């Protein structure tokens, strides 16, 4: 098992795509049995169960009957590559059985020519007209270090804390023919997050994106997946614009495919069309939201500071109740965890954080001055030294990943757990230090924090967050600092006194309905004064004909 086992007992990166999705993806790439497919080279990377290549074989056989070409000879144009030996062997058997059913002689031998057991990212299979599949979902920290370095050296877009699918995109894009099409079903985080910047630049500069289908609310896989995906089609030839669709049920894919092949919008989901940014900016497709907020300043432009709590790299050693630590009290800070925040209120669980930094200088703490702490940390030294942060700085092996800034505890701040189950936000008046899965917004004035907190609890901001954040299971958004920094709100300092009083009261009582009434009317008033005029780009029906008429 190269990448390890997931919490559900299955391997990392292995999630099977439903056949409805596979069919739609091959259709929009033009690999349909009503076309002559005799010379179309197709690749399924990270093939796994081979749902794409098996469907390609079926379509190729039907096409050979319709157009009279040699099905057996055309099989040479199909490739499926798989890194895990057992899965590759299993796929080869499945393909052999399928070919045997189509009357192919020496089916096992032909199947062996289709299936390649190798690391796709380090392979050289040539170029393809269609590359379609479901690239693996493997977080950066789960990738073995040796392989990670090899991938980073080979793929410039695979940087920061990229998921491995970033490298799959770049490898596949560079393996397309001049008429080639890439179609992946994949997490859409790279379209908005920092680690997708280089990939977005590459696509914008050299490729086209005719279609994106948001599947956040549909069950696209054979098992439940948290971190919902999108289908994206990328072409070697530049495209003037991108047709963006959101669907809630896979049954809509058939209607959507009919629309894309037609010269008119038949029925089903309506598209938004726009050009993707040219310089790697995040990809957003809700034009109405852009028009609504562009006149307002960003949060940090108004004197607020956005940050994230401390990551230790070993919470079981650095965080716990006071009785767990036989250390000097002056090195302890009360810490608030995400589970301490419920319905906009803080119910502290009594946990403390060991601060390994000197409070006065901010530098490495001298353990000789704290004999109890020294004894405690040395007892855990073997575990602490295994952390990446310790290996980078062996002399300061007992530091936390993030630097602890004690004065942050004493400052008033809004606290936002990464994934909140409702719109309610908590105000922490300066008693606790935030944990790493809590984002905070700080300002010296508590009243201004409350006003901002009230606006952040509004539907006006929730709509923005839904555009800039990856939607998680249940439709929850991620209140990460990178997302918060894109949120625009009316200038806090200019809110009229009567509205200030209302919002402060509604924040204290967590009255979302009252907040929405005030915020929506105030936003509408400001927009009216500024006479903001904008239009969403209307999609010409003819622009939805992105299919290839002939290869």
TORGUFI-420348 format. One record per residue (C-alpha): x, y, z; residue in three letters. Coordinates in nm, 4 decimals, decimal comma, padded with zeros to 6 digits, m for minus. Example, Ala and Ser with C-alpha at 12.3 -4.5 7.8 and 13.67 -1.06 7.14 Angstrom:
// TORGUFI-420348
u	v	w	type
01,2300	m00,4500	00,7800	ala;
01,3670	m00,1060	00,7140	ser;
//
This chain:
// TORGUFI-420348
u	v	w	type
00,0000	00,0000	00,0000	unk;
00,1959	00,2996	m00,1278	unk;
m00,0140	00,5751	00,0242	unk;
m00,1585	00,3985	00,3300	unk;
m00,5062	00,3222	00,4563	unk;
m00,7969	00,5629	00,5087	unk;
m01,0071	00,5689	00,8247	unk;
m01,2752	00,3557	00,6522	unk;
m01,0208	00,0786	00,5854	unk;
m00,9771	00,1535	00,2154	unk;
m00,6624	00,2782	00,0478	unk;
m00,5925	00,6486	00,0079	unk;
m00,6843	00,7716	m00,3376	unk;
m00,9197	00,4850	m00,4204	unk;
m01,2780	00,6039	m00,4813	unk;
m01,4876	00,4500	m00,7594	unk;
m01,6799	00,6792	m00,9970	unk;
m02,0427	00,6018	m01,0786	unk;
m02,1153	00,4951	m01,4360	unk;
m02,3531	00,7895	m01,4990	unk;
m02,0613	01,0250	m01,4401	unk;
m01,8245	00,8170	m01,6533	unk;
m02,0699	00,8194	m01,9447	unk;
m02,1202	01,1951	m01,9254	unk;
m01,7463	01,2635	m01,9146	unk;
m01,6704	01,0464	m02,2158	unk;
m01,9614	01,2037	m02,4021	unk;
m01,8385	01,5591	m02,3565	unk;
m01,4913	01,4499	m02,4671	unk;
m01,6457	01,3251	m02,7904	unk;
m01,5670	00,9589	m02,7199	unk;
m01,9134	00,8327	m02,8116	unk;
m02,0082	00,5175	m03,0011	unk;
m02,1907	00,7167	m03,2693	unk;
m01,8499	00,8470	m03,3854	unk;
m01,5667	00,6737	m03,5661	unk;
m01,3330	00,5979	m03,2732	unk;
m01,0866	00,3835	m03,4680	unk;
m00,7861	00,6120	m03,4267	unk;
m00,8634	00,7979	m03,1023	unk;
m00,5963	00,7406	m02,8373	unk;
m00,7455	00,7241	m02,4860	unk;
m00,5851	00,6989	m02,1428	unk;
m00,7311	00,6348	m01,7998	unk;
m00,4696	00,7389	m01,5405	unk;
m00,4834	00,5900	m01,1887	unk;
m00,7240	00,3360	m01,3341	unk;
m00,8109	00,1386	m01,0193	unk;
m01,1236	m00,0618	m01,1089	unk;
m01,1022	00,0668	m01,4666	unk;
m01,4546	00,2065	m01,4945	unk;
m01,3452	00,4483	m01,7659	unk;
m01,1395	00,2090	m01,9789	unk;
m01,4046	m00,0637	m01,9599	unk;
m01,6685	00,1824	m02,0817	unk;
m01,4273	00,2911	m02,3585	unk;
m01,3912	m00,0703	m02,4702	unk;
m01,7701	m00,1078	m02,4908	unk;
m01,8026	00,2150	m02,6902	unk;
m01,5149	00,1242	m02,9195	unk;
m01,6804	m00,2085	m02,9980	unk;
m02,0125	m00,0403	m03,0813	unk;
m01,8325	00,2159	m03,2972	unk;
m01,6494	m00,0604	m03,4874	unk;
m01,9822	m00,2216	m03,5781	unk;
m02,1295	00,1107	m03,6906	unk;
m01,8277	00,2265	m03,8942	unk;
m01,6843	m00,1085	m04,0030	unk;
m01,3309	m00,0879	m03,8675	unk;
m01,1263	m00,3633	m03,6991	unk;
m01,2132	m00,3554	m03,3289	unk;
m00,9202	m00,5781	m03,2345	unk;
m00,6620	m00,3547	m03,4033	unk;
m00,8102	m00,0370	m03,2537	unk;
m00,7613	m00,1707	m02,8993	unk;
m00,3995	m00,0578	m02,9311	unk;
m00,5243	00,2987	m02,8792	unk;
m00,6485	00,2292	m02,5245	unk;
m00,4293	00,2503	m02,2160	unk;
m00,5017	00,2247	m01,8446	unk;
m00,2233	00,2779	m01,5933	unk;
m00,2295	00,1682	m01,2288	unk;
00,0418	00,2007	m00,9635	unk;
m00,0742	m00,0814	m00,7326	unk;
00,0241	m00,4242	m00,8653	unk;
m00,2746	m00,6174	m00,7289	unk;
m00,5244	m00,3678	m00,8698	unk;
m00,3458	m00,3678	m01,2059	unk;
m00,3640	m00,7479	m01,2212	unk;
m00,7312	m00,7442	m01,1213	unk;
m00,8101	m00,4831	m01,3873	unk;
m00,6257	m00,6855	m01,6486	unk;
m00,8469	m00,9865	m01,5693	unk;
m01,1629	m00,7756	m01,5946	unk;
m01,0574	m00,6373	m01,9318	unk;
m00,9651	m00,9864	m02,0501	unk;
m01,3139	m01,1083	m01,9586	unk;
m01,4731	m00,8135	m02,1389	unk;
m01,2678	m00,8750	m02,4539	unk;
m01,3436	m01,2441	m02,4415	unk;
m01,7124	m01,1543	m02,4371	unk;
m01,6600	m00,9541	m02,7570	unk;
m01,4979	m01,2538	m02,9258	unk;
m01,1390	m01,1286	m02,9148	unk;
m00,8815	m01,4066	m02,9477	unk;
m00,5966	m01,4101	m02,6985	unk;
m00,7985	m01,1729	m02,4798	unk;
m00,5587	m01,1984	m02,1860	unk;
m00,2670	m01,0977	m02,4060	unk;
m00,4576	m00,7973	m02,5458	unk;
m00,5629	m00,6952	m02,1947	unk;
m00,1986	m00,7037	m02,0871	unk;
m00,1190	m00,4577	m02,3651	unk;
m00,3864	m00,2164	m02,2401	unk;
m00,3009	m00,2215	m01,8679	unk;
00,0261	m00,0660	m01,7560	unk;
00,1533	m00,1302	m01,4043	unk;
00,3556	00,1831	m01,3248	unk;
00,3552	00,5196	m01,1516	unk;
00,1682	00,7422	m01,3963	unk;
00,3407	01,0576	m01,2761	unk;
00,6832	00,9117	m01,3549	unk;
00,5847	00,7188	m01,6701	unk;
00,6223	00,7984	m02,0392	unk;
00,3270	00,6669	m02,2385	unk;
00,3264	00,9231	m02,5170	unk;
00,0373	01,1548	m02,6048	unk;
m00,3388	01,0998	m02,6114	unk;
m00,6476	01,2520	m02,7674	unk;
m00,8607	01,1849	m02,4594	unk;
m00,7458	01,1532	m02,0993	unk;
m01,0375	01,0853	m01,8677	unk;
m01,0603	00,9633	m01,5135	unk;
m01,0760	01,0215	m01,1419	unk;
m00,7283	01,1212	m01,0180	unk;
m00,6423	01,0010	m00,6678	unk;
m00,7293	01,2070	m00,3606	unk;
m00,4131	01,1938	m00,1495	unk;
m00,3181	01,4738	00,0870	unk;
00,0345	01,6098	00,0715	unk;
00,1408	01,4685	00,4076	unk;
00,0327	01,1160	00,3046	unk;
00,2680	01,1094	00,0045	unk;
00,6008	00,9329	00,0800	unk;
00,8797	01,1895	00,0985	unk;
01,0918	01,0325	m00,1762	unk;
00,8004	01,0304	m00,4203	unk;
00,6950	01,3789	m00,3198	unk;
01,0396	01,5144	m00,4056	unk;
01,0372	01,3349	m00,7399	unk;
00,6959	01,4799	m00,8247	unk;
00,7988	01,8303	m00,7168	unk;
01,1073	01,8159	m00,9387	unk;
00,8991	01,7047	m01,2356	unk;
00,5875	01,9219	m01,1995	unk;
00,6195	02,2962	m01,1246	unk;
00,2503	02,3208	m01,0285	unk;
00,2917	02,0610	m00,7533	unk;
00,4017	02,2881	m00,4706	unk;
00,3091	02,4140	m00,1246	unk;
00,0746	02,1565	00,0315	unk;
m00,0815	02,0385	m00,2928	unk;
m00,2947	01,7278	m00,3106	unk;
m00,1456	01,4736	m00,5517	unk;
m00,4179	01,5383	m00,8090	unk;
m00,2444	01,8683	m00,8937	unk;
00,0458	01,6690	m01,0384	unk;
m00,2023	01,4460	m01,2239	unk;
m00,3507	01,7528	m01,3909	unk;
m00,0134	01,8834	m01,5077	unk;
00,1090	01,5427	m01,6268	unk;
m00,2139	01,4892	m01,8224	unk;
m00,2222	01,8373	m01,9732	unk;
00,1311	01,7911	m02,1027	unk;
00,0308	01,4521	m02,2487	unk;
m00,2488	01,5833	m02,4732	unk;
m00,2294	01,5947	m02,8507	unk;
m00,3034	01,9227	m03,0265	unk;
m00,6662	01,8100	m03,0551	unk;
m00,6675	01,6582	m02,7067	unk;
m00,9247	01,6774	m02,4292	unk;
m00,8756	01,6143	m02,0600	unk;
m01,1773	01,5395	m01,8402	unk;
m01,1361	01,4768	m01,4686	unk;
m01,3789	01,4406	m01,1837	unk;
m01,1930	01,5873	m00,8933	unk;
m01,2081	01,8066	m00,5853	unk;
m01,2634	02,1708	m00,6839	unk;
m01,0467	02,3139	m00,4054	unk;
m00,7618	02,3890	m00,6440	unk;
m00,9870	02,6307	m00,8332	unk;
m00,9939	02,8603	m00,5292	unk;
m00,7121	02,7676	m00,2895	unk;
m00,3536	02,8931	m00,2815	unk;
m00,1982	02,5619	m00,3832	unk;
m00,3923	02,5693	m00,7109	unk;
m00,2464	02,9036	m00,8215	unk;
00,0269	02,7627	m01,0473	unk;
m00,2114	02,5125	m01,2077	unk;
m00,4698	02,7845	m01,2747	unk;
m00,1988	02,9961	m01,4404	unk;
m00,0897	02,7046	m01,6595	unk;
m00,4435	02,6316	m01,7756	unk;
m00,5299	02,9961	m01,8382	unk;
m00,2148	03,0551	m02,0419	unk;
m00,2168	02,7487	m02,2659	unk;
m00,5487	02,5627	m02,2559	unk;
m00,9252	02,6060	m02,2733	unk;
m01,1939	02,5142	m02,0196	unk;
m01,5226	02,4644	m02,2064	unk;
m01,7209	02,3036	m01,9233	unk;
m01,7225	02,2786	m01,5436	unk;
m01,9995	02,0876	m01,3662	unk;
m02,0283	02,1396	m00,9918	unk;
m02,1280	01,8111	m00,8245	unk;
m02,1077	01,9340	m00,4646	unk;
m02,4686	01,8352	m00,3988	unk;
m02,4766	01,5124	m00,5999	unk;
m02,3499	01,1630	m00,5144	unk;
m02,0905	01,1151	m00,7867	unk;
m01,9074	00,8207	m00,6300	unk;
m01,9881	00,4696	m00,5187	unk;
m01,9209	00,5772	m00,1577	unk;
m01,9739	00,8970	00,0394	unk;
m01,6912	01,1466	m00,0179	unk;
m01,6385	01,4585	00,1949	unk;
m01,4825	01,7346	m00,0110	unk;
m01,7207	01,7373	m00,3026	unk;
m01,6025	01,7291	m00,6619	unk;
m01,6549	01,8918	m00,9971	unk;
m01,6205	01,7627	m01,3499	unk;
m01,3872	01,9774	m01,5570	unk;
m01,3149	01,9518	m01,9291	unk;
m00,9882	02,1063	m02,0500	unk;
m00,8856	02,1324	m02,4150	unk;
m00,5534	02,1822	m02,5882	unk;
m00,7185	02,4581	m02,7865	unk;
m00,8103	02,7809	m02,6024	unk;
m01,1795	02,8368	m02,5325	unk;
m01,3434	03,1793	m02,5354	unk;
m01,5434	03,1110	m02,2203	unk;
m01,6379	02,8490	m01,9659	unk;
m01,9904	02,7096	m01,9214	unk;
m02,0442	02,6462	m01,5507	unk;
m02,3286	02,4284	m01,4229	unk;
m02,4452	02,3183	m01,0783	unk;
m02,6481	02,0007	m01,0471	unk;
m02,8152	01,8316	m00,7516	unk;
m02,8840	01,4886	m00,8998	unk;
m02,6958	01,2712	m01,1464	unk;
m03,0130	01,2334	m01,3497	unk;
m02,9522	01,5918	m01,4636	unk;
m02,6334	01,4862	m01,6443	unk;
m02,8359	01,3349	m01,9289	unk;
m03,0275	01,6613	m01,9780	unk;
m02,7034	01,8566	m01,9542	unk;
m02,5358	01,6401	m02,2154	unk;
m02,8314	01,6874	m02,4514	unk;
m02,8010	02,0640	m02,4049	unk;
m02,4272	02,0637	m02,4747	unk;
m02,4782	01,8663	m02,7966	unk;
m02,7698	02,0813	m02,9109	unk;
m02,7898	02,4326	m03,0487	unk;
m03,0375	02,5322	m02,7805	unk;
m03,0937	02,4989	m02,4083	unk;
m03,3308	02,2038	m02,3749	unk;
m03,4033	02,1764	m02,0025	unk;
m03,2288	02,1074	m01,6763	unk;
m02,9586	02,3182	m01,5072	unk;
m02,8959	02,6627	m01,6525	unk;
m02,5366	02,7668	m01,7184	unk;
m02,3297	03,0629	m01,6125	unk;
m02,0638	03,1582	m01,8625	unk;
m01,7525	03,3683	m01,8106	unk;
m01,3859	03,3758	m01,8910	unk;
m01,1488	03,2211	m01,6410	unk;
m00,8941	03,4694	m01,4954	unk;
m00,5657	03,4957	m01,6825	unk;
m00,3227	03,5372	m01,3947	unk;
m00,4127	03,2564	m01,1580	unk;
m00,6785	03,4353	m00,9517	unk;
m00,9379	03,2055	m00,7902	unk;
m01,2164	03,0882	m01,0178	unk;
m01,5596	03,2129	m00,9106	unk;
m01,8704	03,1717	m01,1217	unk;
m02,1453	03,3579	m00,9361	unk;
m02,1417	03,6933	m01,1163	unk;
m02,4333	03,8245	m00,9118	unk;
m02,2280	03,7900	m00,5946	unk;
m01,9361	03,9787	m00,7535	unk;
m02,1607	04,2651	m00,8574	unk;
m02,3148	04,2847	m00,5130	unk;
m01,9966	04,3260	m00,3077	unk;
m01,7239	04,4824	m00,5203	unk;
m01,7880	04,8311	m00,3847	unk;
m01,7151	04,7243	m00,0257	unk;
m01,3717	04,6983	00,1386	unk;
m01,2093	04,3745	00,2502	unk;
m01,2082	04,2921	00,6211	unk;
m00,8357	04,3510	00,6711	unk;
m00,8574	04,6841	00,4856	unk;
m01,0630	04,8038	00,7815	unk;
m00,8004	04,7493	01,0512	unk;
m00,8948	04,3941	01,1479	unk;
m00,6394	04,1148	01,1629	unk;
m00,7262	03,7618	01,0476	unk;
m00,5266	03,4655	01,1756	unk;
m00,5295	03,1033	01,2828	unk;
m00,4591	02,9466	01,6204	unk;
m00,1517	02,7494	01,7190	unk;
m00,0553	02,4156	01,5640	unk;
00,1720	02,2127	01,7912	unk;
00,2514	01,9021	01,5887	unk;
00,1806	01,6951	01,9001	unk;
m00,1337	01,8081	02,0806	unk;
m00,1262	01,5147	02,3219	unk;
00,2018	01,6492	02,4624	unk;
00,1423	02,0248	02,4454	unk;
m00,2305	02,0457	02,5259	unk;
m00,4288	01,9060	02,8167	unk;
m00,5833	01,9770	03,1594	unk;
m00,3591	02,1393	03,4175	unk;
m00,3270	01,8197	03,6208	unk;
m00,1641	01,6518	03,3208	unk;
00,1306	01,8889	03,3389	unk;
00,3706	01,8819	03,6332	unk;
00,5311	02,2006	03,5044	unk;
00,5738	02,5632	03,6082	unk;
00,2438	02,7523	03,5796	unk;
00,3995	03,0493	03,4016	unk;
00,4564	02,8397	03,0863	unk;
00,0874	02,7491	03,0591	unk;
m00,1782	02,9353	02,8625	unk;
m00,5506	02,8503	02,8690	unk;
m00,6444	02,7332	02,5203	unk;
m00,9851	02,7205	02,3528	unk;
m01,0603	02,4253	02,1234	unk;
m01,3185	02,4081	01,8448	unk;
m01,5354	02,1744	02,0530	unk;
m01,5487	02,4440	02,3240	unk;
m01,7499	02,6693	02,0901	unk;
m02,1191	02,5920	02,0595	unk;
m02,3937	02,8174	01,9233	unk;
m02,1791	03,1283	01,9511	unk;
m02,0840	03,0646	02,3131	unk;
m01,7604	02,9432	02,4681	unk;
m01,7720	02,6673	02,7256	unk;
m01,4086	02,6194	02,8136	unk;
m01,3061	02,2565	02,8624	unk;
m01,0207	02,3481	03,0983	unk;
m00,7324	02,2718	02,8620	unk;
m00,3963	02,4487	02,8695	unk;
m00,1165	02,4968	02,6179	unk;
00,2513	02,4619	02,7018	unk;
00,4302	02,7676	02,5619	unk;
00,7904	02,6781	02,4655	unk;
00,8738	03,0401	02,3775	unk;
01,0091	03,3021	02,6149	unk;
00,7296	03,5501	02,6905	unk;
00,9590	03,8519	02,7026	unk;
01,1837	03,7827	02,4014	unk;
00,9742	03,5466	02,1895	unk;
01,2813	03,3269	02,1463	unk;
01,3494	02,9680	02,2466	unk;
01,2699	02,9028	02,6115	unk;
01,5694	02,8169	02,8315	unk;
01,4641	02,4869	02,9852	unk;
01,7266	02,5160	03,2593	unk;
01,5148	02,7926	03,4106	unk;
01,2156	02,5589	03,4259	unk;
01,3283	02,2233	03,5697	unk;
00,9774	02,0740	03,5882	unk;
00,9070	02,1622	03,2257	unk;
01,2473	02,0289	03,1243	unk;
01,1775	01,6941	03,2892	unk;
00,8344	01,6738	03,1254	unk;
00,9592	01,7568	02,7755	unk;
01,2632	01,5294	02,7960	unk;
01,0342	01,2412	02,8853	unk;
00,8589	01,3042	02,5516	unk;
01,1708	01,3968	02,3539	unk;
01,1766	01,0844	02,1352	unk;
00,8232	01,1534	02,0112	unk;
00,8800	01,5270	01,9659	unk;
01,1967	01,4771	01,7622	unk;
01,0044	01,2786	01,4987	unk;
00,8094	01,5882	01,3956	unk;
00,9093	01,7719	01,0798	unk;
00,9459	02,1002	01,2689	unk;
01,1977	01,9362	01,5050	unk;
01,3994	01,7861	01,2221	unk;
01,4278	02,1301	01,0613	unk;
01,5597	02,2791	01,3860	unk;
01,7050	01,9999	01,6037	unk;
01,8319	02,2487	01,8634	unk;
01,4762	02,3650	01,9314	unk;
01,3223	02,0167	01,9204	unk;
01,0556	02,1093	02,1758	unk;
00,9007	02,4031	01,9872	unk;
00,5447	02,4086	01,8550	unk;
00,4897	02,4276	01,4786	unk;
00,3547	02,7815	01,5119	unk;
00,5107	03,0455	01,7299	unk;
00,3089	03,1220	02,0415	unk;
00,2387	03,4923	02,0927	unk;
00,1108	03,5176	02,4520	unk;
m00,0391	03,8655	02,4126	unk;
m00,2880	03,7246	02,1609	unk;
m00,4646	03,5541	02,4484	unk;
m00,5443	03,8895	02,6098	unk;
m00,6918	04,0493	02,2989	unk;
m01,0646	04,0436	02,2128	unk;
m01,1324	03,8359	01,9049	unk;
m01,4023	03,6680	01,7017	unk;
m01,3548	03,2912	01,6906	unk;
m01,4575	03,0842	01,3889	unk;
m01,4062	02,7063	01,3849	unk;
m01,2882	02,5851	01,0435	unk;
m01,6180	02,4137	00,9595	unk;
m01,9147	02,5702	01,1376	unk;
m02,2545	02,4014	01,1443	unk;
m02,4417	02,7335	01,1633	unk;
m02,3895	03,1048	01,1043	unk;
m02,3403	03,1952	01,4712	unk;
m02,0039	03,3479	01,5683	unk;
m01,8458	03,3689	01,9131	unk;
m01,6745	03,6700	02,0711	unk;
m01,3812	03,5833	02,2991	unk;
m01,3022	03,8808	02,5199	unk;
m00,9375	03,7978	02,5950	unk;
m00,9157	03,4912	02,8167	unk;
m00,7974	03,2118	02,5878	unk;
m00,5442	03,1276	02,3203	unk;
m00,7015	02,9761	02,0023	unk;
m00,6207	02,6251	01,8802	unk;
m00,5072	02,5650	01,5205	unk;
m00,8472	02,4614	01,3817	unk;
m00,9943	02,7935	01,4936	unk;
m00,9610	03,1097	01,2859	unk;
m00,9774	03,4438	01,4633	unk;
m01,0381	03,8076	01,3775	unk;
m00,8844	04,0646	01,6097	unk;
m00,9450	04,4339	01,6629	unk;
m00,8733	04,6543	01,9639	unk;
m01,2347	04,7732	01,9798	unk;
m01,4805	04,5152	02,1079	unk;
m01,7808	04,7034	01,9681	unk;
m01,6330	04,6968	01,6162	unk;
m01,5667	04,3251	01,6533	unk;
m01,9296	04,2686	01,7462	unk;
m02,0480	04,4722	01,4479	unk;
m01,8265	04,2753	01,2145	unk;
m01,9383	03,9527	01,3833	unk;
m02,3017	04,0428	01,3219	unk;
m02,2376	04,1104	00,9526	unk;
m02,0411	03,7848	00,9233	unk;
m02,3464	03,6022	01,0583	unk;
m02,5650	03,7414	00,7776	unk;
m02,6800	03,5700	00,4596	unk;
m02,4994	03,8491	00,2740	unk;
m02,1653	03,7065	00,3910	unk;
m02,2737	03,3421	00,3820	unk;
m02,3414	03,3799	00,0100	unk;
m01,9887	03,5129	m00,0404	unk;
m01,8424	03,2280	00,1647	unk;
m02,0269	02,9727	m00,0465	unk;
m01,8565	03,1209	m00,3532	unk;
m01,5024	03,1357	m00,2152	unk;
m01,5062	02,8184	m00,0053	unk;
m01,5194	02,4530	m00,0926	unk;
m01,8563	02,3200	00,0209	unk;
m01,8253	02,0296	00,2621	unk;
m02,0717	01,7522	00,3472	unk;
m02,4075	01,9006	00,4394	unk;
m02,3351	02,2236	00,2524	unk;
m02,1066	02,3645	00,5251	unk;
m01,8434	02,6175	00,4221	unk;
m01,4860	02,6457	00,5475	unk;
m01,4160	02,9624	00,7454	unk;
m01,0442	02,9575	00,6667	unk;
m00,8317	03,2715	00,6758	unk;
m00,7725	03,2567	00,2988	unk;
m01,1502	03,2644	00,2495	unk;
m01,2172	03,5303	00,5126	unk;
m00,9617	03,7566	00,3454	unk;
m01,1784	03,7611	00,0306	unk;
m01,4964	03,8653	00,2092	unk;
m01,6157	04,2234	00,1540	unk;
m01,8395	04,4044	00,4019	unk;
m01,9662	04,7618	00,4393	unk;
m01,7209	04,9909	00,6195	unk;
m01,7738	04,9233	00,9910	unk;
m01,6749	05,2775	01,0903	unk;
m01,9463	05,4268	00,8682	unk;
m02,2441	05,2255	00,9928	unk;
m02,5112	05,4684	01,1195	unk;
m02,5654	05,4816	01,4955	unk;
m02,9178	05,3410	01,4871	unk;
m02,8020	05,0409	01,2857	unk;
m02,4980	04,9961	01,5106	unk;
m02,7245	04,9704	01,8113	unk;
m02,9489	04,7169	01,6393	unk;
m02,6622	04,5013	01,5167	unk;
m02,4889	04,5015	01,8569	unk;
m02,8091	04,3841	02,0195	unk;
m02,8713	04,1179	01,7578	unk;
m02,5135	03,9923	01,7879	unk;
m02,5519	03,9466	02,1635	unk;
m02,8799	03,7560	02,1202	unk;
m02,7621	03,5706	01,8064	unk;
m03,0701	03,6895	01,6188	unk;
m02,9927	03,5903	01,2596	unk;
m03,3274	03,7103	01,1251	unk;
m03,2813	04,0552	01,2785	unk;
m02,9244	04,0747	01,1470	unk;
m03,0380	03,9792	00,7953	unk;
m03,3075	04,2470	00,7964	unk;
m03,0640	04,5206	00,8966	unk;
m02,7741	04,4100	00,6748	unk;
m02,9831	04,3510	00,3619	unk;
m03,1541	04,6902	00,3872	unk;
m02,8232	04,8688	00,4553	unk;
m02,6470	04,6957	00,1644	unk;
m02,9353	04,7813	m00,0685	unk;
m02,9208	05,1449	00,0448	unk;
m02,5448	05,1668	m00,0203	unk;
m02,5776	05,0025	m00,3605	unk;
m02,8499	05,2441	m00,4571	unk;
m02,6345	05,5420	m00,3605	unk;
m02,3419	05,4150	m00,5608	unk;
m02,5614	05,3247	m00,8613	unk;
m02,3778	05,0008	m00,9191	unk;
m02,4762	04,8623	m01,2554	unk;
m02,3678	04,5228	m01,3816	unk;
m02,4810	04,2492	m01,6102	unk;
m02,4282	03,8779	m01,5960	unk;
m02,2941	03,7523	m01,9242	unk;
m02,5813	03,5867	m02,1068	unk;
m02,4921	03,2530	m02,2570	unk;
m02,5579	03,2354	m02,6292	unk;
m02,7066	02,8950	m02,6939	unk;
m02,4587	02,8410	m02,9746	unk;
m02,1713	02,8894	m02,7301	unk;
m02,2748	02,5720	m02,5520	unk;
m02,1823	02,3657	m02,8560	unk;
m01,8391	02,2721	m02,7309	unk;
m01,8323	01,9223	m02,8760	unk;
m01,5914	01,8073	m03,1417	unk;
m01,7677	01,7668	m03,4740	unk;
m01,4937	01,5439	m03,6058	unk;
m01,1585	01,4149	m03,4942	unk;
//
